[in-house]
């Protein structure tokens, strides 16, 4: 017998107070990067969202929107869902809210990047209507288990979606 479990969620702004509950999203270096993004939110050039399970209000998926990266677009980035809850619809809810917020700013295009070695995420984005239009070399600092920092570089597909529909 198969069943379906329905869990009420809300998508809201991520806050600094949420960061200790987001250790599942990455290393302390990554969370410091997210904290810097929250400063950009205060400046009005970005937004950062949290998908939370009702009653606990703890983030189970997070992601940002950058309004400066691509002219005329909102760039969705740093998407992460708690590993045990992937493929449960939290990422979809996060992207749909990001698209609503991009539209609310009067923009008609959303963009995002995905590493070539992440076909599962790319399949989600394509299912949601995103289309690959470019490939770029991307990179960021990454913290290893011993605390050392190294530069990580990877090829990413760049996808876009027309939000006028």
DSSP file (Angstrom, degrees, kcal/mol; ACC not computed):
  #  RESIDUE AA STRUCTURE BP1 BP2  ACC     N-H-->O    O-->H-N    N-H-->O    O-->H-N    TCO  KAPPA ALPHA  PHI   PSI    X-CA   Y-CA   Z-CA
    1    1 A X              0   0    0      0, 0.0     2,-0.4     0, 0.0     0, 0.0   0.000 360.0 360.0 360.0 132.3    0.0    0.0    0.0
    2    2 A X        -     0   0    0      2,-0.0     2,-0.3     0, 0.0     0, 0.0  -0.874 360.0-177.5-111.2 147.8    1.3    3.4   -0.9
    3    3 A X        -     0   0    0     -2,-0.4     2,-0.4     2,-0.0     0, 0.0  -0.813  21.8-124.7-133.7 173.8    0.3    6.6    0.8
    4    4 A X        -     0   0    0     -2,-0.3     2,-0.5     2,-0.0    -2,-0.0  -0.988  14.1-153.9-126.2 131.9    0.9   10.2    0.5
    5    5 A X        -     0   0    0     -2,-0.4     2,-0.6     2,-0.0    -2,-0.0  -0.908   8.5-156.6-104.8 129.0    2.0   12.4    3.4
    6    6 A X        -     0   0    0     -2,-0.5     2,-0.5     2,-0.0    -2,-0.0  -0.926   9.2-173.1-108.6 122.7    1.1   16.1    3.2
    7    7 A X        -     0   0    0     -2,-0.6     2,-0.2    46,-0.0    -2,-0.0  -0.962  23.1-128.8-117.1 119.0    3.3   18.5    5.2
    8    8 A X        +     0   0    0     -2,-0.5    46,-2.8    45,-0.1     2,-0.3  -0.448  35.2 179.6 -65.8 135.1    2.3   22.1    5.4
    9    9 A X  E     -A   53   0A   0     44,-0.2     2,-0.3    -2,-0.2    44,-0.2  -0.860  18.7-156.0-129.6 165.6    5.1   24.5    4.5
   10   10 A X  E     -A   52   0A   0     42,-2.2    42,-3.2    -2,-0.3     2,-0.5  -0.988  10.8-144.2-136.9 148.3    5.7   28.2    4.2
   11   11 A X  E     +A   51   0A   0     -2,-0.3     2,-0.3    40,-0.2    40,-0.2  -0.969  37.0 152.6-111.8 124.8    8.3   30.0    2.1
   12   12 A X  E     -A   50   0A   0     38,-2.6    38,-3.0    -2,-0.5     2,-0.2  -0.817  49.5 -67.7-140.2 176.1    9.6   33.1    3.9
   13   13 A X  E     -A   49   0A   0     -2,-0.3    36,-0.3    36,-0.2     2,-0.2  -0.508  49.9-122.7 -69.2 136.6   12.7   35.3    4.0
   14   14 A X        -     0   0    0     34,-2.7     2,-0.3    -2,-0.2    34,-0.2  -0.564  31.9-162.1 -74.2 144.3   15.8   33.7    5.5
   15   15 A X    >>  -     0   0    0     -2,-0.2     3,-1.3     1,-0.1     4,-0.6  -0.825  34.2-107.9-124.2 165.5   17.2   35.5    8.5
   16   16 A X  G >4 S+     0   0    0     -2,-0.3     3,-1.0     1,-0.3     4,-0.4   0.852 119.0  62.6 -58.8 -33.8   20.5   35.5   10.4
   17   17 A X  G 34 S+     0   0    0      1,-0.2     3,-0.3     2,-0.1    -1,-0.3   0.731  97.9  58.0 -65.6 -20.8   18.7   33.6   13.2
   18   18 A X  G X4 S+     0   0    0     -3,-1.3     3,-2.0     1,-0.2     4,-0.3   0.737  82.4  85.5 -77.7 -23.5   18.1   30.8   10.8
   19   19 A X  G X< S+     0   0    0     -3,-1.0     3,-1.9    -4,-0.6    -1,-0.2   0.825  81.5  57.3 -56.5 -39.8   21.7   30.1    9.9
   20   20 A X  G >  S+     0   0    0     -4,-0.4     3,-0.6    -3,-0.3    -1,-0.3   0.776 106.6  52.7 -61.6 -22.0   22.5   27.8   12.9
   21   21 A X  G <  S+     0   0    0     -3,-2.0    -1,-0.3     1,-0.2     3,-0.3   0.379  98.2  67.6 -91.0   3.5   19.6   25.5   11.7
   22   22 A X  G X   +     0   0    0     -3,-1.9     3,-2.3    -4,-0.3     4,-0.4   0.094  55.2 118.8-111.3  21.7   21.1   25.4    8.1
   23   23 A X  G X   +     0   0    0     -3,-0.6     3,-1.2     1,-0.3    -1,-0.2   0.794  69.5  67.1 -58.8 -27.4   24.3   23.4    8.9
   24   24 A X  G 3  S+     0   0    0     -3,-0.3    -1,-0.3     1,-0.2    59,-0.2   0.710  90.0  66.9 -63.1 -19.9   22.9   20.7    6.5
   25   25 A X  G <  S-     0   0    0     -3,-2.3     2,-0.3     1,-0.2    -1,-0.2   0.653 116.5 -62.1 -80.7 -15.9   23.4   23.2    3.6
   26   26 A X    <   -     0   0    0     -3,-1.2    -1,-0.2    -4,-0.4    54,-0.0  -0.977  69.4 -38.9 160.2-172.8   27.1   23.3    3.8
   27   27 A X     >  -     0   0    0     -2,-0.3     4,-2.2   116,-0.1     5,-0.2  -0.084  62.1 -96.1 -73.7 175.2   30.3   24.1    5.7
   28   28 A X  H  > S+     0   0    0      1,-0.2     4,-1.9     2,-0.2     5,-0.1   0.844 126.7  57.3 -62.9 -32.5   30.8   27.1    8.0
   29   29 A X  H  > S+     0   0    0      2,-0.2     4,-1.8     1,-0.2    -1,-0.2   0.926 106.4  48.8 -62.3 -44.4   32.4   28.9    5.0
   30   30 A X  H  > S+     0   0    0      1,-0.2     4,-2.3     2,-0.2    -2,-0.2   0.921 110.2  50.6 -61.8 -43.4   29.3   28.4    3.0
   31   31 A X  H  X S+     0   0    0     -4,-2.2     4,-2.1     1,-0.2    -1,-0.2   0.827 107.0  54.1 -66.9 -30.1   27.1   29.7    5.8
   32   32 A X  H  X S+     0   0    0     -4,-1.9     4,-1.8     2,-0.2    -1,-0.2   0.867 107.8  51.3 -67.7 -35.0   29.3   32.8    6.1
   33   33 A X  H  X S+     0   0    0     -4,-1.8     4,-1.8     2,-0.2    -2,-0.2   0.906 109.2  49.7 -65.5 -42.0   28.7   33.3    2.4
   34   34 A X  H  X S+     0   0    0     -4,-2.3     4,-1.8     1,-0.2    -2,-0.2   0.904 107.8  54.4 -62.2 -41.0   25.0   33.1    2.9
   35   35 A X  H  X S+     0   0    0     -4,-2.1     4,-1.1     1,-0.2    -1,-0.2   0.889 106.5  51.5 -60.8 -39.2   25.3   35.6    5.8
   36   36 A X  H  X S+     0   0    0     -4,-1.8     4,-1.3     1,-0.2     3,-0.4   0.880 106.2  54.9 -64.1 -37.4   27.0   38.0    3.4
   37   37 A X  H  X S+     0   0    0     -4,-1.8     4,-1.7     1,-0.2    -1,-0.2   0.867 101.2  58.5 -63.4 -35.2   24.1   37.5    1.0
   38   38 A X  H  X S+     0   0    0     -4,-1.8     4,-1.6     1,-0.2    -1,-0.2   0.824 101.8  54.9 -64.3 -29.7   21.7   38.5    3.8
   39   39 A X  H  X S+     0   0    0     -4,-1.1     4,-1.0    -3,-0.4    -1,-0.2   0.870 105.7  52.1 -68.0 -36.1   23.6   41.8    3.9
   40   40 A X  H  <>S+     0   0    0     -4,-1.3     5,-1.8     1,-0.2     6,-0.6   0.825 103.7  58.5 -67.9 -31.5   22.9   42.3    0.2
   41   41 A X  H ><5S+     0   0    0     -4,-1.7     3,-1.8     1,-0.2    -1,-0.2   0.932 102.3  53.2 -60.5 -45.3   19.2   41.6    1.0
   42   42 A X  H 3<5S+     0   0    0     -4,-1.6    -1,-0.2     1,-0.3    -2,-0.2   0.811 106.3  53.5 -60.4 -29.4   19.3   44.6    3.3
   43   43 A X  T 3<5S-     0   0    0     -4,-1.0    -1,-0.3    -5,-0.1    -2,-0.2   0.526 114.8-119.0 -83.3  -6.1   20.7   46.7    0.5
   44   44 A X  T < 5S+     0   0    0     -3,-1.8    -3,-0.2    -4,-0.4    -2,-0.1   0.582  88.4 104.1  83.3  10.1   17.8   45.7   -1.8
   45   45 A X  S   <S+     0   0    0     -5,-1.8    22,-2.6     1,-0.0    23,-0.4   0.383  83.4  22.7-104.7   3.1   19.9   43.9   -4.4
   46   46 A X  E     - B   0  66A   0     -6,-0.6     2,-0.3    20,-0.2    -2,-0.2  -0.969  59.1-149.3-156.4 166.0   19.1   40.4   -3.4
   47   47 A X  E     - B   0  65A   0     18,-2.1    18,-2.9    -2,-0.3     2,-0.4  -0.971   7.7-158.3-136.9 152.9   16.6   38.2   -1.6
   48   48 A X  E     - B   0  64A   0     -2,-0.3   -34,-2.7    16,-0.2     2,-0.3  -0.989  14.2-160.8-136.3 127.7   17.2   34.9    0.3
   49   49 A X  E     -AB  13  63A   0     14,-3.3    14,-1.6    -2,-0.4     2,-0.4  -0.715   9.4-160.2-112.8 155.3   14.4   32.5    0.9
   50   50 A X  E     -AB  12  62A   0    -38,-3.0   -38,-2.6    -2,-0.3     2,-0.6  -0.999  10.7-149.0-132.6 130.4   13.7   29.6    3.3
   51   51 A X  E     -AB  11  61A   0     10,-3.1     9,-3.4    -2,-0.4    10,-1.1  -0.895  28.9-171.7 -94.0 124.4   11.2   26.8    2.9
   52   52 A X  E     -AB  10  59A   0    -42,-3.2   -42,-2.2    -2,-0.6     2,-0.4  -0.915  25.8-122.1-123.7 144.9   10.1   25.9    6.4
   53   53 A X  E >>  -A    9   0A   0      5,-1.2     4,-2.4    -2,-0.4     3,-0.7  -0.707  43.6-105.3 -81.0 130.6    8.0   23.0    7.7
   54   54 A X  T 34 S+     0   0    0    -46,-2.8     2,-1.1    -2,-0.4    -1,-0.1  -0.158 101.2  22.1 -55.0 151.8    5.0   24.4    9.6
   55   55 A X  T 34 S+     0   0    0      1,-0.2    -1,-0.2     2,-0.1   -46,-0.0  -0.293 126.0  50.1  81.6 -44.9    5.1   24.2   13.4
   56   56 A X  T <4 S-     0   0    0     -2,-1.1    -2,-0.2    -3,-0.7    -1,-0.2   0.820  81.7-157.4 -88.7 -31.3    9.0   23.9   13.5
   57   57 A X     <  +     0   0    0     -4,-2.4     2,-0.4     1,-0.2    -3,-0.1   0.655  42.5 143.9  60.0  18.1    9.7   26.9   11.3
   58   58 A X        -     0   0    0     -5,-0.4    -5,-1.2    -4,-0.1    -1,-0.2  -0.738  56.8-110.4 -87.9 132.5   13.1   25.3   10.6
   59   59 A X  E     +B   52   0A   0     -2,-0.4    -7,-0.2    -7,-0.2     3,-0.1  -0.374  37.2 171.6 -63.1 133.8   14.4   25.8    7.1
   60   60 A X  E    S+     0   0A   0     -9,-3.4    22,-3.1     1,-0.4     2,-0.3   0.438  74.4  23.1-116.4  -9.6   14.5   22.6    5.0
   61   61 A X  E     -BC  51  81A   0    -10,-1.1   -10,-3.1    20,-0.3    -1,-0.4  -0.966  68.7-178.3-152.8 143.0   15.5   24.3    1.7
   62   62 A X  E     +BC  50  80A   0     18,-2.7    18,-2.4    -2,-0.3     2,-0.3  -0.958   8.3 155.2-140.0 158.1   17.2   27.7    1.1
   63   63 A X  E     -B   49   0A   0    -14,-1.6   -14,-3.3    -2,-0.3     2,-0.2  -0.920  24.6-128.5-178.0 156.2   18.2   29.7   -1.9
   64   64 A X  E     -BC  48  77A   0     13,-3.0    13,-2.5    -2,-0.3     2,-0.4  -0.651   3.3-146.5-112.8 165.7   18.9   33.2   -3.1
   65   65 A X  E     -BC  47  76A   0    -18,-2.9   -18,-2.1    11,-0.2     2,-0.5  -0.995  13.4-160.1-129.7 124.4   17.9   35.6   -5.8
   66   66 A X  E     -BC  46  75A   0      9,-2.9     9,-3.0    -2,-0.4     4,-0.3  -0.913   9.0-173.5-105.9 127.7   20.5   38.1   -7.1
   67   67 A X  S    S+     0   0    0    -22,-2.6     5,-0.2    -2,-0.5   -21,-0.1   0.355  81.2  52.6-101.4   5.0   19.2   41.1   -9.0
   68   68 A X  S    S+     0   0    0    -23,-0.4     3,-0.1     7,-0.1    -1,-0.1   0.605  87.9  76.1-110.3 -17.4   22.6   42.5  -10.1
   69   69 A X  S    S+     0   0    0      1,-0.2     2,-0.5     6,-0.1    -2,-0.1   0.905 104.0  24.5 -68.0 -44.0   24.1   39.5  -11.8
   70   70 A X  S >  S-     0   0    0      3,-0.4     3,-2.1    -4,-0.3    -1,-0.2  -0.983  88.2-115.5-128.2 123.0   22.2   39.5  -15.1
   71   71 A X  T 3  S+     0   0    0     -2,-0.5     3,-0.1     1,-0.3    -3,-0.1  -0.306  99.4   6.6 -58.4 129.6   20.6   42.7  -16.5
   72   72 A X  T 3  S+     0   0    0     -5,-0.2    36,-0.6     1,-0.2    37,-0.4   0.528 117.6  88.8  77.5   6.4   16.8   42.4  -16.6
   73   73 A X  S <  S-     0   0    0     -3,-2.1     2,-0.5    -6,-0.1    -3,-0.4  -0.908  71.1-130.2-131.9 157.8   16.8   39.0  -14.8
   74   74 A X  E     - d   0 110A   0     35,-2.0    37,-2.3    -2,-0.3     2,-0.7  -0.957  27.7-146.5-100.8 127.7   16.6   37.6  -11.3
   75   75 A X  E     -Cd  66 111A   0     -9,-3.0    -9,-2.9    -2,-0.5     2,-0.4  -0.861   6.2-150.9-100.9 114.4   19.4   35.1  -10.9
   76   76 A X  E     +Cd  65 112A   0     35,-3.0    37,-0.5    -2,-0.7     2,-0.3  -0.672  31.7 157.8 -82.9 131.8   18.4   32.2   -8.6
   77   77 A X  E     +C   64   0A   0    -13,-2.5   -13,-3.0    -2,-0.4    35,-0.0  -0.932  37.5  37.9-151.5 170.9   21.4   30.7   -6.8
   78   78 A X  E     +     0   0A   0     -2,-0.3     2,-0.3   -15,-0.2    -1,-0.1   0.842  67.8 177.9  51.9  41.8   22.8   28.8   -3.9
   79   79 A X  E     +     0   0A   0    -16,-0.2     2,-0.3    -3,-0.1   -16,-0.2  -0.564   4.2 165.4 -75.2 133.7   19.8   26.4   -3.9
   80   80 A X  E     -C   62   0A   0    -18,-2.4   -18,-2.7    -2,-0.3     2,-0.4  -0.980  19.7-167.4-151.1 138.2   20.0   23.7   -1.3
   81   81 A X  E     -C   61   0A   0     -2,-0.3   -20,-0.3   -20,-0.2     5,-0.2  -0.975  44.1 -93.3-122.7 139.9   17.5   21.2    0.2
   82   82 A X    >   -     0   0    0    -22,-3.1     3,-2.3    -2,-0.4     4,-0.3  -0.288  41.5-125.3 -48.9 126.0   18.1   19.1    3.3
   83   83 A X  G >  S+     0   0    0      1,-0.3     3,-1.3   -59,-0.2    -1,-0.1   0.839 107.2  53.2 -50.2 -43.3   19.5   15.9    1.8
   84   84 A X  G 3  S+     0   0    0      1,-0.2    -1,-0.3     3,-0.0    -2,-0.1   0.671 112.2  47.5 -67.8 -14.7   17.0   13.6    3.5
   85   85 A X  G X  S+     0   0    0     -3,-2.3     3,-1.0   -25,-0.1     5,-0.4   0.256  79.4 128.0-112.1  11.1   14.1   15.7    2.1
   86   86 A X  T <  S+     0   0    0     -3,-1.3   -25,-0.0    -4,-0.3    -3,-0.0  -0.365  70.5  27.3 -66.6 150.1   15.2   16.0   -1.6
   87   87 A X  T 3  S+     0   0    0      1,-0.0    -1,-0.2    -2,-0.0    -3,-0.0   0.700  91.6 105.7  69.2  23.0   12.6   15.0   -4.2
   88   88 A X  S <  S-     0   0    0     -3,-1.0    -2,-0.1     0, 0.0    -1,-0.0   0.335  99.1 -98.2-110.2   4.4    9.8   15.9   -1.8
   89   89 A X  S  > S+     0   0    0     -4,-0.1     4,-2.1     3,-0.0     5,-0.1   0.398  92.7 114.8  98.1  -2.7    8.8   19.2   -3.6
   90   90 A X  H  > S+     0   0    0     -5,-0.4     4,-2.1     2,-0.2     5,-0.1   0.905  78.5  49.3 -68.6 -40.4   10.6   21.6   -1.3
   91   91 A X  H  > S+     0   0    0      2,-0.2     4,-2.5     1,-0.2    -1,-0.2   0.894 110.3  51.6 -64.2 -39.7   13.0   22.8   -4.1
   92   92 A X  H  > S+     0   0    0      2,-0.2     4,-2.6     1,-0.2    -2,-0.2   0.924 109.6  49.3 -62.0 -44.8   10.0   23.3   -6.4
   93   93 A X  H  X S+     0   0    0     -4,-2.1     4,-2.0     1,-0.2    -1,-0.2   0.890 111.1  51.0 -61.7 -39.3    8.3   25.4   -3.8
   94   94 A X  H  X S+     0   0    0     -4,-2.1     4,-2.3     2,-0.2    -2,-0.2   0.931 112.1  45.2 -64.2 -47.3   11.4   27.5   -3.4
   95   95 A X  H  X S+     0   0    0     -4,-2.5     4,-2.6     1,-0.2    -2,-0.2   0.901 110.9  53.5 -66.2 -40.9   11.9   28.1   -7.1
   96   96 A X  H  X S+     0   0    0     -4,-2.6     4,-1.9     1,-0.2    -1,-0.2   0.902 111.2  46.0 -62.2 -40.4    8.2   29.0   -7.6
   97   97 A X  H  X S+     0   0    0     -4,-2.0     4,-2.3     2,-0.2    -1,-0.2   0.895 110.4  53.7 -68.5 -38.8    8.4   31.6   -4.8
   98   98 A X  H  X S+     0   0    0     -4,-2.3     4,-2.2     1,-0.2    -2,-0.2   0.919 108.6  50.0 -60.0 -42.7   11.6   32.9   -6.2
   99   99 A X  H  X S+     0   0    0     -4,-2.6     4,-2.5     1,-0.2    -1,-0.2   0.902 108.6  52.4 -63.2 -40.8    9.9   33.4   -9.6
  100  100 A X  H  X S+     0   0    0     -4,-1.9     4,-2.3     1,-0.2    -1,-0.2   0.918 110.8  47.6 -60.0 -42.8    7.0   35.2   -7.9
  101  101 A X  H  X S+     0   0    0     -4,-2.3     4,-1.0     2,-0.2    -1,-0.2   0.875 109.7  51.9 -69.0 -36.4    9.4   37.6   -6.3
  102  102 A X  H ><>S+     0   0    0     -4,-2.2     5,-1.7     1,-0.2     3,-0.7   0.937 111.5  47.4 -63.4 -45.8   11.3   38.2   -9.5
  103  103 A X  H ><5S+     0   0    0     -4,-2.5     3,-2.6     1,-0.2    -2,-0.2   0.898 104.7  60.5 -59.6 -41.2    8.0   39.0  -11.3
  104  104 A X  H 3<5S+     0   0    0     -4,-2.3    -1,-0.2     1,-0.3    -2,-0.2   0.773  99.9  56.3 -61.1 -25.6    7.0   41.3   -8.4
  105  105 A X  T <<5S-     0   0    0     -4,-1.0    -1,-0.3    -3,-0.7    -2,-0.2   0.411 124.1-106.6 -83.8   1.8   10.1   43.4   -9.2
  106  106 A X  T < 5S+     0   0    0     -3,-2.6     2,-0.3     1,-0.3    -3,-0.2   0.596  76.7 135.6  85.0  10.6    8.8   43.8  -12.7
  107  107 A X      < -     0   0    0     -5,-1.7    -1,-0.3     1,-0.1   -34,-0.1  -0.650  40.5-163.3 -93.0 151.4   11.3   41.4  -14.3
  108  108 A X        +     0   0    0    -36,-0.6    55,-3.2    -2,-0.3    56,-0.5   0.232  65.0  64.3-118.7  12.5   10.3   38.8  -16.8
  109  109 A X  E     - E   0 162A   0    -37,-0.4   -35,-2.0    53,-0.2     2,-0.4  -0.999  53.5-166.3-142.2 138.3   13.2   36.4  -16.8
  110  110 A X  E     -dE  74 161A   0     51,-2.2    51,-2.3    -2,-0.4     2,-0.3  -0.961  11.9-172.5-118.7 141.5   14.8   34.1  -14.3
  111  111 A X  E     +dE  75 160A   0    -37,-2.3   -35,-3.0    -2,-0.4     2,-0.3  -0.919   8.1 167.1-128.0 156.9   18.2   32.5  -14.7
  112  112 A X  E     -dE  76 159A   0     47,-2.1    47,-3.2    -2,-0.3     2,-0.3  -0.970  22.6-134.3-159.6 162.5   20.2   29.9  -12.8
  113  113 A X  E     - E   0 158A   0    -37,-0.5     2,-0.4    -2,-0.3    45,-0.2  -0.899  15.1-171.7-120.4 150.8   23.2   27.7  -13.1
  114  114 A X  E     - E   0 157A   0     43,-2.1    43,-2.9    -2,-0.3     4,-0.1  -0.996  30.4-108.7-142.3 137.5   23.7   24.1  -12.4
  115  115 A X  E >   - E   0 156A   0     -2,-0.4     3,-1.8    41,-0.3    41,-0.3  -0.336  26.6-124.5 -62.3 143.2   26.9   22.0  -12.4
  116  116 A X  T 3  S+     0   0    0     39,-2.4     3,-0.1     1,-0.3    -1,-0.1   0.799 110.5  59.3 -59.8 -28.4   27.2   19.6  -15.3
  117  117 A X  T 3  S+     0   0    0     38,-0.3    -1,-0.3     1,-0.2     2,-0.1   0.132  90.1  76.5 -90.4  23.8   27.6   16.7  -12.9
  118  118 A X    <>  +     0   0    0     -3,-1.8     4,-2.0     1,-0.1     3,-0.3  -0.531  48.6 156.0-126.8  65.6   24.2   17.4  -11.2
  119  119 A X  H  > S+     0   0    0      1,-0.2     4,-2.4     2,-0.2     5,-0.2   0.788  70.0  62.4 -65.1 -26.6   21.7   16.0  -13.7
  120  120 A X  H  > S+     0   0    0      2,-0.2     4,-1.6     1,-0.2    -1,-0.2   0.940 107.8  41.8 -63.7 -46.8   19.1   15.5  -11.1
  121  121 A X  H  > S+     0   0    0     -3,-0.3     4,-2.4     2,-0.2    -2,-0.2   0.912 113.5  53.1 -66.2 -42.1   18.9   19.2  -10.4
  122  122 A X  H  X S+     0   0    0     -4,-2.0     4,-2.5     1,-0.2     5,-0.2   0.897 106.4  53.2 -61.5 -38.8   19.1   20.1  -14.1
  123  123 A X  H  X S+     0   0    0     -4,-2.4     4,-2.3     2,-0.2    -1,-0.2   0.893 108.4  50.8 -62.1 -39.6   16.1   17.7  -14.7
  124  124 A X  H  X S+     0   0    0     -4,-1.6     4,-1.7     2,-0.2    -2,-0.2   0.952 110.9  47.6 -61.1 -49.7   14.1   19.6  -12.0
  125  125 A X  H  <>S+     0   0    0     -4,-2.4     5,-2.5     1,-0.2    -2,-0.2   0.907 112.8  48.3 -61.5 -41.9   14.9   23.0  -13.6
  126  126 A X  H ><5S+     0   0    0     -4,-2.5     3,-1.5     1,-0.2    -1,-0.2   0.885 108.1  54.7 -66.3 -37.4   14.0   21.8  -17.1
  127  127 A X  H 3<5S+     0   0    0     -4,-2.3    -1,-0.2     1,-0.3    -2,-0.2   0.840 106.0  53.9 -61.9 -31.9   10.7   20.2  -15.7
  128  128 A X  T 3<5S-     0   0    0     -4,-1.7    -1,-0.3    -5,-0.1    -2,-0.2   0.378 131.6 -93.2 -85.3   4.4    9.9   23.7  -14.3
  129  129 A X  T < 5S+     0   0    0     -3,-1.5    33,-0.3     1,-0.3     2,-0.2   0.524  76.4 142.6 101.8   6.8   10.4   25.3  -17.8
  130  130 A X      < -     0   0    0     -5,-2.5     2,-0.4    -6,-0.2    -1,-0.3  -0.584  32.3-157.8 -82.1 144.7   14.1   26.4  -17.7
  131  131 A X  E     -F  160   0A   0     29,-2.5    29,-2.0    -2,-0.2     2,-0.2  -0.978  19.5-117.6-126.6 133.8   16.1   26.0  -20.9
  132  132 A X  E     +F  159   0A   0     -2,-0.4    27,-0.3    27,-0.2     3,-0.1  -0.497  39.7 160.7 -67.5 131.3   19.9   25.8  -21.3
  133  133 A X  E     +     0   0A   0     25,-2.9     2,-0.3     1,-0.3    26,-0.2   0.433  60.2   6.0-129.7  -4.9   21.3   28.7  -23.2
  134  134 A X  E     -F  158   0A   0     24,-1.2    24,-3.0     2,-0.0     2,-0.4  -0.980  55.8-132.6-164.0 169.8   25.0   28.7  -22.3
  135  135 A X  E     -F  157   0A   0     -2,-0.3     2,-0.3    22,-0.3    22,-0.2  -0.994  26.9-179.1-131.3 139.3   27.8   27.0  -20.4
  136  136 A X  E     -F  156   0A   0     20,-2.6    20,-3.1    -2,-0.4     2,-0.6  -0.971  32.0-118.9-138.1 152.0   30.2   28.8  -18.1
  137  137 A X  E     -F  155   0A   0     -2,-0.3     2,-0.3    18,-0.2    18,-0.2  -0.820  42.5-179.7 -85.0 125.6   33.2   28.0  -16.0
  138  138 A X  E     +F  154   0A   0     16,-3.1    16,-2.7    -2,-0.6     2,-0.3  -0.843   6.3 176.8-124.5 161.5   32.2   28.8  -12.4
  139  139 A X  E     +F  153   0A   0     -2,-0.3     2,-0.3    14,-0.2    14,-0.2  -0.992   8.7 174.1-162.0 158.3   34.1   28.6   -9.1
  140  140 A X  E     -F  152   0A   0     12,-2.0    12,-2.9    -2,-0.3     2,-0.2  -0.974  41.9 -86.3-159.0 162.0   34.0   29.3   -5.5
  141  141 A X  E     -F  151   0A   0     -2,-0.3     2,-0.4    10,-0.2    10,-0.2  -0.548  42.9-163.0 -75.8 141.8   36.0   28.8   -2.3
  142  142 A X  E     -F  150   0A   0      8,-3.0     8,-2.6    -2,-0.2     2,-0.5  -0.985  12.5-136.7-131.0 136.6   35.3   25.5   -0.6
  143  143 A X  E     -F  149   0A   0     -2,-0.4     6,-0.2     6,-0.2     2,-0.1  -0.816  18.3-147.5 -96.3 126.9   36.2   24.4    2.9
  144  144 A X    >   -     0   0    0      4,-3.2     3,-2.3    -2,-0.5    -1,-0.0  -0.413  33.1 -98.4 -85.2 167.5   37.6   20.9    3.4
  145  145 A X  T 3  S+     0   0    0      1,-0.3    -1,-0.1     2,-0.1    -2,-0.0   0.797 124.2  56.2 -57.1 -30.8   37.0   18.8    6.5
  146  146 A X  T 3  S-     0   0    0      2,-0.1    -1,-0.3     1,-0.1     3,-0.1   0.436 121.5-107.0 -83.8   3.0   40.3   19.9    8.0
  147  147 A X  S <  S+     0   0    0     -3,-2.3    -2,-0.1     1,-0.3     2,-0.1   0.329  75.4 135.1  92.5  -7.7   39.3   23.5    7.7
  148  148 A X        -     0   0    0     -5,-0.1    -4,-3.2     1,-0.0     2,-0.4  -0.431  48.9-133.6 -74.5 152.8   41.6   24.4    4.8
  149  149 A X  E     + F   0 143A   0     -6,-0.2     2,-0.3    -2,-0.1    -6,-0.2  -0.880  26.4 174.5-108.5 135.7   40.1   26.4    1.9
  150  150 A X  E     - F   0 142A   0     -8,-2.6    -8,-3.0    -2,-0.4     2,-0.5  -0.962  35.4-107.1-135.8 156.9   40.6   25.6   -1.7
  151  151 A X  E     - F   0 141A   0     -2,-0.3     2,-0.5   -10,-0.2   -10,-0.2  -0.728  31.5-158.9 -84.7 126.3   39.2   27.0   -5.0
  152  152 A X  E     - F   0 140A   0    -12,-2.9   -12,-2.0    -2,-0.5     2,-0.4  -0.918   9.9-173.8-106.4 128.5   36.7   24.7   -6.6
  153  153 A X  E     + F   0 139A   0     -2,-0.5     2,-0.3   -14,-0.2   -14,-0.2  -0.963   9.9 161.1-125.3 143.6   36.0   25.2  -10.3
  154  154 A X  E     - F   0 138A   0    -16,-2.7   -16,-3.1    -2,-0.4     2,-0.4  -0.989  39.8-106.4-155.2 155.2   33.4   23.4  -12.4
  155  155 A X  E     - F   0 137A   0     -2,-0.3   -39,-2.4   -18,-0.2     2,-0.4  -0.737  39.7-168.6 -86.7 136.2   31.5   23.8  -15.7
  156  156 A X  E     -EF 115 136A   0    -20,-3.1   -20,-2.6    -2,-0.4     2,-0.4  -0.952  21.5-130.0-127.4 145.0   27.9   24.8  -15.3
  157  157 A X  E     -EF 114 135A   0    -43,-2.9   -43,-2.1    -2,-0.4     2,-0.5  -0.766  23.4-142.1 -84.9 137.9   24.9   25.0  -17.6
  158  158 A X  E     -EF 113 134A   0    -24,-3.0   -25,-2.9    -2,-0.4   -24,-1.2  -0.915  22.5-172.7-103.8 125.7   23.2   28.3  -17.6
  159  159 A X  E     -EF 112 132A   0    -47,-3.2   -47,-2.1    -2,-0.5     2,-0.3  -0.854   5.4-170.0-118.9 152.8   19.4   28.0  -17.8
  160  160 A X  E     -EF 111 131A   0    -29,-2.0   -29,-2.5    -2,-0.3     2,-0.4  -0.961   7.4-159.7-139.7 158.0   16.7   30.7  -18.2
  161  161 A X  E     -E  110   0A   0    -51,-2.3   -51,-2.2    -2,-0.3     2,-0.6  -0.997  21.3-129.2-139.3 133.8   12.9   30.9  -18.0
  162  162 A X  E     -E  109   0A   0     -2,-0.4     3,-0.5   -33,-0.3   -53,-0.2  -0.729  19.2-166.3 -79.2 122.2   10.6   33.5  -19.5
  163  163 A X        +     0   0    0    -55,-3.2   -54,-0.2    -2,-0.6    -1,-0.1   0.289  64.6  94.3 -96.2  10.0    8.3   34.6  -16.6
  164  164 A X              0   0    0    -56,-0.5    -1,-0.2     1,-0.2   -55,-0.1   0.677 360.0 360.0 -75.5 -15.4    5.7   36.4  -18.8
  165  165 A X              0   0    0     -3,-0.5    -1,-0.2     0, 0.0    -2,-0.1   0.482 360.0 360.0 -80.2 360.0    3.5   33.3  -19.0
